[in-house]
Amino acid sequence: MNADTPQVVINPPEDQGQRRVRVDGADLGRARDLRDILEFLRRAGLDPDDIDPHDDTLFTWNGGGPDWSQP
């Protein structure tokens, strides 16, 4: 992993189906779906158009991958 590449950790779904999103240890919030995650990353200074949710050098998905959706 490149030192300039942020570490994005997506935690398992909580009771309400939302997933906590962290970038480099900073808590960005709870996401209901992939759109929320991309919005959090945009706010953190990343370009959503350049993000591949399947990129395992950027993302660590715990409890399911990018194809998850809230029940």
KEVO-693610 format. One record per residue (C-alpha): residue in one letter; residue number from 1; x negated, z negated, y. Coordinates in steps of 0.05 Angstrom, whole numbers. Each point is the difference from the previous one (the first is absolute). Layout:
N
marba|vopa|X|Z|Y
a|NUM|X|Z|Y;
...
//
This chain:
71
marba|vopa|X|Z|Y
m|1|0|0|0;
n|2|-26|18|69;
a|3|-13|-60|46;
d|4|46|33|52;
t|5|58|7|-50;
p|6|50|-56|9;
q|7|25|-38|-61;
v|8|75|6|-5;
v|9|32|-49|-49;
i|10|73|7|-19;
n|11|26|-63|-35;
p|12|53|-1|-54;
p|13|73|2|21;
e|14|27|-67|22;
d|15|70|-26|-16;
q|16|33|46|51;
g|17|-39|60|-25;
q|18|-46|4|60;
r|19|-76|3|-8;
r|20|-51|-35|44;
v|21|-51|48|31;
r|22|-70|-22|20;
v|23|-56|41|31;
d|24|-70|-31|-3;
g|25|33|-67|-12;
a|26|47|4|60;
d|27|74|-8|-17;
l|28|38|59|28;
g|29|69|-19|-25;
r|30|48|14|-56;
a|31|18|71|-19;
r|32|65|25|-29;
d|33|-28|68|-19;
l|34|-59|47|10;
r|35|24|20|69;
d|36|-8|-73|23;
i|37|-70|-2|-29;
l|38|-21|63|36;
e|39|29|-28|65;
f|40|-39|-64|-8;
l|41|-63|41|-11;
r|42|15|42|61;
r|43|5|-63|42;
a|44|-67|-22|-29;
g|45|-32|63|27;
l|46|2|46|-61;
d|47|30|70|2;
p|48|58|3|-50;
d|49|-10|75|-7;
d|50|-70|-14|-28;
i|51|23|-53|-50;
d|52|10|14|-74;
p|53|38|-59|-31;
h|54|-32|18|-67;
d|55|-70|-8|28;
d|56|-30|-58|-39;
t|57|-60|-4|47;
l|58|49|-21|55;
f|59|57|-35|-37;
t|60|5|-57|-49;
w|61|70|0|-28;
n|62|20|-65|-35;
g|63|64|1|-40;
g|64|15|74|4;
g|65|-26|61|36;
p|66|21|43|59;
d|67|61|28|-35;
w|68|34|-68|3;
s|69|64|-10|39;
q|70|41|-61|17;
p|71|56|-15|-50;
//
